[in-house]
Amino acid sequence: MSEQPVATRRRQQHSGQPRRIPSQQRGRERFEKILTVAAELIESHGSDGLKMSEIVEKAGLSFGALYQYFPDKSSIIRTLAERFNDEGRRCVEVELAKVTDAAALTAALANIADEYYAFFRREPVMRDIWHATHTDKLLQQIDAEDMEFHAQAFLAVLVRLWPDRDRSELLAIARLTMQLLAAAVRYAVSLDAEEGDAAIALFKKMQGPDIGRLLR
Protein backbone atom coordinates (compact mmCIF):
# COMPACT_ATOMS: atom_id res chain seq x y z
CA MET A 1 0.00 0.00 0.00
CA SER A 2 1.49 3.35 -1.00
CA GLU A 3 2.33 5.86 1.69
CA GLN A 4 2.64 8.79 -0.70
CA PRO A 5 0.31 11.68 0.23
CA VAL A 6 -1.54 11.63 -3.04
CA ALA A 7 -5.33 11.24 -3.05
CA THR A 8 -6.00 9.24 -6.20
CA ARG A 9 -8.88 6.91 -6.67
CA ARG A 10 -7.86 3.35 -7.40
CA ARG A 11 -10.44 1.60 -9.54
CA GLN A 12 -9.36 -2.00 -9.61
CA GLN A 13 -11.25 -4.85 -11.23
CA HIS A 14 -13.30 -6.66 -8.63
CA SER A 15 -16.26 -8.96 -8.67
CA GLY A 16 -19.52 -7.10 -8.42
CA GLN A 17 -18.70 -4.69 -11.24
CA PRO A 18 -21.24 -3.72 -13.93
CA ARG A 19 -20.98 -5.93 -17.01
CA ARG A 20 -20.69 -2.82 -19.15
CA ILE A 21 -21.43 0.89 -18.94
CA PRO A 22 -23.42 2.01 -22.01
CA SER A 23 -22.30 4.85 -24.24
CA GLN A 24 -25.51 5.29 -26.28
CA GLN A 25 -28.30 7.47 -24.87
CA ARG A 26 -30.91 4.71 -24.84
CA GLY A 27 -28.56 2.39 -23.03
CA ARG A 28 -27.61 5.09 -20.52
CA GLU A 29 -31.27 5.79 -19.81
CA ARG A 30 -31.91 2.10 -19.19
CA PHE A 31 -28.80 1.86 -17.01
CA GLU A 32 -29.96 4.82 -14.90
CA LYS A 33 -33.49 3.47 -14.67
CA ILE A 34 -32.18 0.21 -13.24
CA LEU A 35 -30.20 2.09 -10.59
CA THR A 36 -33.17 4.33 -9.74
CA VAL A 37 -35.49 1.37 -9.29
CA ALA A 38 -32.89 -0.52 -7.27
CA ALA A 39 -32.43 2.47 -4.96
CA GLU A 40 -36.19 2.68 -4.41
CA LEU A 41 -36.34 -1.02 -3.57
CA ILE A 42 -33.40 -0.75 -1.17
CA GLU A 43 -35.09 2.17 0.55
CA SER A 44 -38.23 0.05 0.97
CA HIS A 45 -36.75 -3.38 1.76
CA GLY A 46 -33.04 -2.88 2.51
CA SER A 47 -30.08 -4.07 0.44
CA ASP A 48 -30.47 -7.63 1.74
CA GLY A 49 -34.00 -7.74 0.33
CA LEU A 50 -33.06 -6.50 -3.14
CA LYS A 51 -34.13 -9.00 -5.82
CA MET A 52 -33.32 -8.94 -9.51
CA SER A 53 -36.84 -10.17 -10.30
CA GLU A 54 -38.36 -7.13 -8.57
CA ILE A 55 -36.08 -4.79 -10.49
CA VAL A 56 -37.20 -6.40 -13.76
CA GLU A 57 -40.86 -6.06 -12.82
CA LYS A 58 -40.73 -2.49 -11.53
CA ALA A 59 -38.44 -1.19 -14.29
CA GLY A 60 -40.48 -2.88 -17.02
CA LEU A 61 -37.42 -4.65 -18.45
CA SER A 62 -36.61 -8.20 -19.46
CA PHE A 63 -34.07 -10.24 -17.50
CA GLY A 64 -31.89 -10.12 -20.60
CA ALA A 65 -31.90 -6.34 -20.60
CA LEU A 66 -31.04 -6.23 -16.90
CA TYR A 67 -28.22 -8.78 -17.15
CA GLN A 68 -26.83 -6.95 -20.15
CA TYR A 69 -25.62 -4.30 -17.70
CA PHE A 70 -25.56 -5.92 -14.27
CA PRO A 71 -24.66 -9.60 -13.79
CA ASP A 72 -25.98 -9.72 -10.21
CA LYS A 73 -27.35 -7.53 -7.46
CA SER A 74 -23.87 -7.03 -6.00
CA SER A 75 -22.88 -5.11 -9.12
CA ILE A 76 -25.89 -2.83 -8.67
CA ILE A 77 -25.17 -2.20 -4.99
CA ARG A 78 -21.51 -1.56 -5.71
CA THR A 79 -22.38 0.98 -8.43
CA LEU A 80 -24.73 2.83 -6.08
CA ALA A 81 -22.18 2.79 -3.27
CA GLU A 82 -19.41 4.14 -5.48
CA ARG A 83 -21.64 6.96 -6.71
CA PHE A 84 -22.47 7.99 -3.17
CA ASN A 85 -18.80 7.69 -2.21
CA ASP A 86 -17.82 9.98 -5.07
CA GLU A 87 -20.14 12.64 -3.65
CA GLY A 88 -18.59 12.21 -0.22
CA ARG A 89 -15.07 12.46 -1.64
CA ARG A 90 -15.86 15.74 -3.32
CA CYS A 91 -17.02 17.10 0.04
CA VAL A 92 -13.80 16.01 1.75
CA GLU A 93 -11.61 17.44 -1.01
CA VAL A 94 -13.38 20.81 -0.85
CA GLU A 95 -12.97 21.06 2.93
CA LEU A 96 -9.34 19.92 3.00
CA ALA A 97 -8.44 22.35 0.22
CA LYS A 98 -9.32 25.21 2.60
CA VAL A 99 -6.80 24.14 5.25
CA THR A 100 -3.90 26.54 5.77
CA ASP A 101 -3.01 25.94 9.43
CA ALA A 102 -3.80 23.73 12.43
CA ALA A 103 -6.90 25.72 13.40
CA ALA A 104 -8.31 25.43 9.90
CA LEU A 105 -7.61 21.69 9.99
CA THR A 106 -9.78 21.26 13.08
CA ALA A 107 -12.55 23.29 11.46
CA ALA A 108 -12.34 21.24 8.26
CA LEU A 109 -12.70 17.97 10.16
CA ALA A 110 -15.72 19.34 12.01
CA ASN A 111 -17.29 20.40 8.71
CA ILE A 112 -16.61 16.98 7.18
CA ALA A 113 -18.31 15.30 10.14
CA ASP A 114 -21.32 17.62 9.75
CA GLU A 115 -21.53 17.08 5.99
CA TYR A 116 -21.30 13.30 6.22
CA TYR A 117 -23.83 13.15 9.01
CA ALA A 118 -26.29 15.30 7.04
CA PHE A 119 -25.62 13.26 3.91
CA PHE A 120 -26.48 9.94 5.54
CA ARG A 121 -29.51 11.42 7.27
CA ARG A 122 -31.01 12.45 3.93
CA GLU A 123 -29.89 9.35 1.97
CA PRO A 124 -31.53 6.26 3.55
CA VAL A 125 -30.32 4.07 0.66
CA MET A 126 -26.67 4.81 1.30
CA ARG A 127 -27.24 4.56 5.03
CA ASP A 128 -28.52 1.02 4.53
CA ILE A 129 -25.57 0.11 2.29
CA TRP A 130 -23.07 1.68 4.71
CA HIS A 131 -24.44 -0.22 7.69
CA ALA A 132 -24.26 -3.43 5.64
CA THR A 133 -20.46 -3.12 5.36
CA HIS A 134 -20.20 -4.99 8.66
CA THR A 135 -21.44 -8.25 7.14
CA ASP A 136 -21.02 -8.10 3.36
CA LYS A 137 -17.49 -8.77 2.06
CA LEU A 138 -18.02 -6.82 -1.15
CA LEU A 139 -19.22 -3.77 0.74
CA GLN A 140 -16.39 -4.11 3.26
CA GLN A 141 -13.99 -3.85 0.35
CA ILE A 142 -15.70 -0.76 -1.03
CA ASP A 143 -15.68 0.85 2.41
CA ALA A 144 -11.99 0.05 2.91
CA GLU A 145 -11.08 1.61 -0.44
CA ASP A 146 -13.07 4.72 0.39
CA MET A 147 -11.50 5.06 3.83
CA GLU A 148 -8.00 4.76 2.35
CA PHE A 149 -8.81 7.49 -0.17
CA HIS A 150 -9.81 9.83 2.67
CA ALA A 151 -6.76 8.88 4.72
CA GLN A 152 -4.44 9.67 1.82
CA ALA A 153 -6.20 13.00 1.19
CA PHE A 154 -5.81 13.89 4.88
CA LEU A 155 -2.18 12.73 4.86
CA ALA A 156 -1.41 15.16 2.03
CA VAL A 157 -2.60 18.02 4.25
CA LEU A 158 -0.64 16.81 7.27
CA VAL A 159 2.56 16.53 5.24
CA ARG A 160 2.05 20.04 3.92
CA LEU A 161 1.53 21.50 7.41
CA TRP A 162 4.15 19.39 9.23
CA PRO A 163 6.76 18.51 6.59
CA ASP A 164 9.39 17.55 9.18
CA ARG A 165 7.24 14.94 10.91
CA ASP A 166 7.78 11.26 10.27
CA ARG A 167 5.66 10.23 7.28
CA SER A 168 4.59 6.89 8.76
CA GLU A 169 3.44 8.62 11.96
CA LEU A 170 1.36 11.10 9.96
CA LEU A 171 -0.15 8.29 7.91
CA ALA A 172 -1.17 6.46 11.11
CA ILE A 173 -2.78 9.67 12.41
CA ALA A 174 -4.58 10.23 9.10
CA ARG A 175 -5.97 6.70 8.97
CA LEU A 176 -7.07 6.66 12.60
CA THR A 177 -8.67 10.11 12.36
CA MET A 178 -10.77 9.15 9.37
CA GLN A 179 -11.76 5.82 10.93
CA LEU A 180 -12.89 7.56 14.12
CA LEU A 181 -14.82 10.18 12.15
CA ALA A 182 -16.59 7.49 10.14
CA ALA A 183 -17.39 5.50 13.29
CA ALA A 184 -18.86 8.59 14.96
CA VAL A 185 -21.08 9.34 11.96
CA ARG A 186 -22.13 5.70 11.67
CA TYR A 187 -23.14 5.70 15.34
CA ALA A 188 -24.93 9.06 15.13
CA VAL A 189 -27.09 8.07 12.15
CA SER A 190 -28.18 4.92 14.00
CA LEU A 191 -29.85 7.16 16.60
CA ASP A 192 -32.92 9.34 16.27
CA ALA A 193 -32.28 12.83 14.92
CA GLU A 194 -32.04 14.62 18.27
CA GLU A 195 -29.68 12.09 19.82
CA GLY A 196 -27.67 11.89 16.60
CA ASP A 197 -27.20 15.66 16.49
CA ALA A 198 -25.96 15.60 20.08
CA ALA A 199 -23.56 12.74 19.35
CA ILE A 200 -21.97 14.56 16.41
CA ALA A 201 -21.66 17.76 18.46
CA LEU A 202 -19.92 15.83 21.24
CA PHE A 203 -17.58 14.11 18.79
CA LYS A 204 -16.48 17.44 17.33
CA LYS A 205 -15.71 18.79 20.81
CA MET A 206 -13.58 15.72 21.50
CA GLN A 207 -11.86 15.52 18.13
CA GLY A 208 -10.41 19.04 18.09
CA PRO A 209 -8.32 18.73 21.26
CA ASP A 210 -7.32 15.15 20.43
CA ILE A 211 -5.94 15.94 16.96
CA GLY A 212 -4.26 19.04 18.37
CA ARG A 213 -2.34 17.02 20.99
CA LEU A 214 -1.23 14.46 18.43
CA LEU A 215 0.20 17.08 16.06
CA ARG A 216 2.03 19.29 18.54
Kinemage of the C-alpha trace (Angstrom):
@kinemage 1
@onewidth
@group {chain A} dominant
@subgroup {mainchain}
@vectorlist {calphas} color= white
{ca met a 1} P 0.000 0.000 0.000
{ca ser a 2} L 1.488 3.350 -1.002
{ca glu a 3} L 2.330 5.855 1.689
{ca gln a 4} L 2.641 8.787 -0.704
{ca pro a 5} L 0.314 11.676 0.227
{ca val a 6} L -1.542 11.635 -3.037
{ca ala a 7} L -5.325 11.241 -3.053
{ca thr a 8} L -6.000 9.237 -6.198
{ca arg a 9} L -8.885 6.908 -6.665
{ca arg a 10} L -7.862 3.347 -7.398
{ca arg a 11} L -10.442 1.598 -9.544
{ca gln a 12} L -9.358 -2.002 -9.614
{ca gln a 13} L -11.249 -4.850 -11.233
{ca his a 14} L -13.300 -6.663 -8.629
{ca ser a 15} L -16.261 -8.962 -8.671
{ca gly a 16} L -19.523 -7.097 -8.418
{ca gln a 17} L -18.701 -4.689 -11.239
{ca pro a 18} L -21.238 -3.719 -13.928
{ca arg a 19} L -20.977 -5.927 -17.012
{ca arg a 20} L -20.691 -2.822 -19.153
{ca ile a 21} L -21.432 0.894 -18.945
{ca pro a 22} L -23.418 2.010 -22.012
{ca ser a 23} L -22.300 4.849 -24.245
{ca gln a 24} L -25.505 5.293 -26.278
{ca gln a 25} L -28.295 7.469 -24.875
{ca arg a 26} L -30.911 4.710 -24.840
{ca gly a 27} L -28.557 2.393 -23.028
{ca arg a 28} L -27.607 5.091 -20.519
{ca glu a 29} L -31.268 5.794 -19.807
{ca arg a 30} L -31.915 2.104 -19.187
{ca phe a 31} L -28.801 1.862 -17.005
{ca glu a 32} L -29.956 4.818 -14.897
{ca lys a 33} L -33.494 3.473 -14.665
{ca ile a 34} L -32.177 0.213 -13.239
{ca leu a 35} L -30.204 2.091 -10.594
{ca thr a 36} L -33.165 4.330 -9.736
{ca val a 37} L -35.488 1.365 -9.287
{ca ala a 38} L -32.886 -0.520 -7.269
{ca ala a 39} L -32.427 2.473 -4.956
{ca glu a 40} L -36.191 2.680 -4.411
{ca leu a 41} L -36.344 -1.020 -3.570
{ca ile a 42} L -33.395 -0.754 -1.172
{ca glu a 43} L -35.085 2.165 0.546
{ca ser a 44} L -38.225 0.049 0.967
{ca his a 45} L -36.750 -3.377 1.756
{ca gly a 46} L -33.045 -2.878 2.511
{ca ser a 47} L -30.081 -4.068 0.444
{ca asp a 48} L -30.466 -7.632 1.739
{ca gly a 49} L -34.003 -7.735 0.333
{ca leu a 50} L -33.057 -6.495 -3.139
{ca lys a 51} L -34.128 -8.997 -5.824
{ca met a 52} L -33.321 -8.939 -9.509
{ca ser a 53} L -36.840 -10.170 -10.296
{ca glu a 54} L -38.362 -7.128 -8.567
{ca ile a 55} L -36.083 -4.790 -10.494
{ca val a 56} L -37.204 -6.395 -13.761
{ca glu a 57} L -40.856 -6.055 -12.820
{ca lys a 58} L -40.730 -2.491 -11.534
{ca ala a 59} L -38.444 -1.188 -14.290
{ca gly a 60} L -40.478 -2.878 -17.025
{ca leu a 61} L -37.424 -4.654 -18.453
{ca ser a 62} L -36.614 -8.195 -19.460
{ca phe a 63} L -34.069 -10.236 -17.503
{ca gly a 64} L -31.886 -10.119 -20.599
{ca ala a 65} L -31.899 -6.336 -20.596
{ca leu a 66} L -31.038 -6.232 -16.898
{ca tyr a 67} L -28.216 -8.780 -17.146
{ca gln a 68} L -26.831 -6.949 -20.146
{ca tyr a 69} L -25.625 -4.298 -17.701
{ca phe a 70} L -25.560 -5.921 -14.274
{ca pro a 71} L -24.655 -9.600 -13.791
{ca asp a 72} L -25.977 -9.716 -10.211
{ca lys a 73} L -27.349 -7.529 -7.455
{ca ser a 74} L -23.867 -7.034 -6.003
{ca ser a 75} L -22.878 -5.108 -9.121
{ca ile a 76} L -25.885 -2.828 -8.670
{ca ile a 77} L -25.171 -2.202 -4.992
{ca arg a 78} L -21.512 -1.556 -5.712
{ca thr a 79} L -22.376 0.977 -8.426
{ca leu a 80} L -24.734 2.833 -6.082
{ca ala a 81} L -22.177 2.788 -3.266
{ca glu a 82} L -19.411 4.140 -5.480
{ca arg a 83} L -21.643 6.956 -6.713
{ca phe a 84} L -22.471 7.990 -3.173
{ca asn a 85} L -18.803 7.685 -2.210
{ca asp a 86} L -17.825 9.980 -5.074
{ca glu a 87} L -20.135 12.639 -3.651
{ca gly a 88} L -18.591 12.214 -0.223
{ca arg a 89} L -15.073 12.458 -1.636
{ca arg a 90} L -15.855 15.737 -3.320
{ca cys a 91} L -17.024 17.096 0.040
{ca val a 92} L -13.801 16.005 1.750
{ca glu a 93} L -11.612 17.436 -1.011
{ca val a 94} L -13.379 20.810 -0.849
{ca glu a 95} L -12.973 21.060 2.935
{ca leu a 96} L -9.335 19.925 3.005
{ca ala a 97} L -8.442 22.351 0.217
{ca lys a 98} L -9.321 25.212 2.598
{ca val a 99} L -6.800 24.136 5.251
{ca thr a 100} L -3.896 26.543 5.771
{ca asp a 101} L -3.011 25.937 9.426
{ca ala a 102} L -3.802 23.726 12.428
{ca ala a 103} L -6.901 25.719 13.401
{ca ala a 104} L -8.308 25.428 9.897
{ca leu a 105} L -7.612 21.691 9.988
{ca thr a 106} L -9.781 21.257 13.082
{ca ala a 107} L -12.554 23.295 11.462
{ca ala a 108} L -12.340 21.240 8.262
{ca leu a 109} L -12.696 17.971 10.161
{ca ala a 110} L -15.721 19.340 12.007
{ca asn a 111} L -17.286 20.401 8.708
{ca ile a 112} L -16.614 16.983 7.181
{ca ala a 113} L -18.314 15.295 10.137
{ca asp a 114} L -21.320 17.616 9.752
{ca glu a 115} L -21.530 17.079 5.988
{ca tyr a 116} L -21.297 13.300 6.216
{ca tyr a 117} L -23.825 13.151 9.013
{ca ala a 118} L -26.287 15.303 7.043
{ca phe a 119} L -25.619 13.261 3.912
{ca phe a 120} L -26.481 9.940 5.545
{ca arg a 121} L -29.508 11.422 7.274
{ca arg a 122} L -31.006 12.450 3.928
{ca glu a 123} L -29.895 9.347 1.975
{ca pro a 124} L -31.526 6.261 3.548
{ca val a 125} L -30.320 4.074 0.660
{ca met a 126} L -26.667 4.809 1.301
{ca arg a 127} L -27.242 4.560 5.029
{ca asp a 128} L -28.522 1.022 4.532
{ca ile a 129} L -25.570 0.110 2.294
{ca trp a 130} L -23.075 1.682 4.706
{ca his a 131} L -24.438 -0.216 7.688
{ca ala a 132} L -24.258 -3.427 5.640
{ca thr a 133} L -20.460 -3.122 5.359
{ca his a 134} L -20.199 -4.995 8.657
{ca thr a 135} L -21.444 -8.254 7.137
{ca asp a 136} L -21.021 -8.101 3.360
{ca lys a 137} L -17.486 -8.772 2.062
{ca leu a 138} L -18.016 -6.818 -1.148
{ca leu a 139} L -19.222 -3.768 0.740
{ca gln a 140} L -16.394 -4.110 3.262
{ca gln a 141} L -13.989 -3.853 0.349
{ca ile a 142} L -15.703 -0.759 -1.035
{ca asp a 143} L -15.685 0.854 2.406
{ca ala a 144} L -11.990 0.054 2.907
{ca glu a 145} L -11.080 1.607 -0.444
{ca asp a 146} L -13.072 4.717 0.386
{ca met a 147} L -11.498 5.055 3.832
{ca glu a 148} L -8.004 4.764 2.353
{ca phe a 149} L -8.815 7.489 -0.167
{ca his a 150} L -9.808 9.825 2.666
{ca ala a 151} L -6.757 8.882 4.723
{ca gln a 152} L -4.435 9.672 1.815
{ca ala a 153} L -6.196 13.001 1.191
{ca phe a 154} L -5.808 13.886 4.878
{ca leu a 155} L -2.183 12.729 4.855
{ca ala a 156} L -1.409 15.158 2.032
{ca val a 157} L -2.603 18.019 4.247
{ca leu a 158} L -0.643 16.811 7.274
{ca val a 159} L 2.556 16.529 5.242
{ca arg a 160} L 2.046 20.045 3.919
{ca leu a 161} L 1.530 21.496 7.413
{ca trp a 162} L 4.145 19.388 9.227
{ca pro a 163} L 6.762 18.512 6.587
{ca asp a 164} L 9.395 17.548 9.176
{ca arg a 165} L 7.242 14.939 10.909
{ca asp a 166} L 7.783 11.260 10.270
{ca arg a 167} L 5.660 10.232 7.285
{ca ser a 168} L 4.593 6.894 8.755
{ca glu a 169} L 3.445 8.615 11.956
{ca leu a 170} L 1.365 11.105 9.964
{ca leu a 171} L -0.148 8.287 7.915
{ca ala a 172} L -1.167 6.458 11.109
{ca ile a 173} L -2.780 9.669 12.415
{ca ala a 174} L -4.577 10.229 9.104
{ca arg a 175} L -5.974 6.705 8.975
{ca leu a 176} L -7.073 6.661 12.602
{ca thr a 177} L -8.666 10.110 12.361
{ca met a 178} L -10.767 9.148 9.368
{ca gln a 179} L -11.761 5.821 10.929
{ca leu a 180} L -12.891 7.563 14.117
{ca leu a 181} L -14.815 10.183 12.147
{ca ala a 182} L -16.589 7.485 10.135
{ca ala a 183} L -17.393 5.502 13.289
{ca ala a 184} L -18.862 8.593 14.961
{ca val a 185} L -21.081 9.342 11.963
{ca arg a 186} L -22.133 5.699 11.672
{ca tyr a 187} L -23.137 5.704 15.342
{ca ala a 188} L -24.927 9.060 15.128
{ca val a 189} L -27.089 8.071 12.149
{ca ser a 190} L -28.177 4.923 14.003
{ca leu a 191} L -29.854 7.164 16.600
{ca asp a 192} L -32.924 9.340 16.271
{ca ala a 193} L -32.279 12.830 14.922
{ca glu a 194} L -32.038 14.625 18.272
{ca glu a 195} L -29.676 12.089 19.816
{ca gly a 196} L -27.667 11.885 16.599
{ca asp a 197} L -27.204 15.658 16.489
{ca ala a 198} L -25.963 15.604 20.080
{ca ala a 199} L -23.560 12.738 19.351
{ca ile a 200} L -21.968 14.562 16.414
{ca ala a 201} L -21.657 17.763 18.458
{ca leu a 202} L -19.919 15.833 21.241
{ca phe a 203} L -17.578 14.107 18.787
{ca lys a 204} L -16.480 17.443 17.325
{ca lys a 205} L -15.709 18.789 20.812
{ca met a 206} L -13.579 15.718 21.504
{ca gln a 207} L -11.861 15.523 18.125
{ca gly a 208} L -10.406 19.041 18.088
{ca pro a 209} L -8.315 18.729 21.260
{ca asp a 210} L -7.322 15.154 20.427
{ca ile a 211} L -5.936 15.936 16.964
{ca gly a 212} L -4.259 19.040 18.370
{ca arg a 213} L -2.344 17.022 20.993
{ca leu a 214} L -1.230 14.463 18.427
{ca leu a 215} L 0.199 17.076 16.065
{ca arg a 216} L 2.031 19.289 18.540
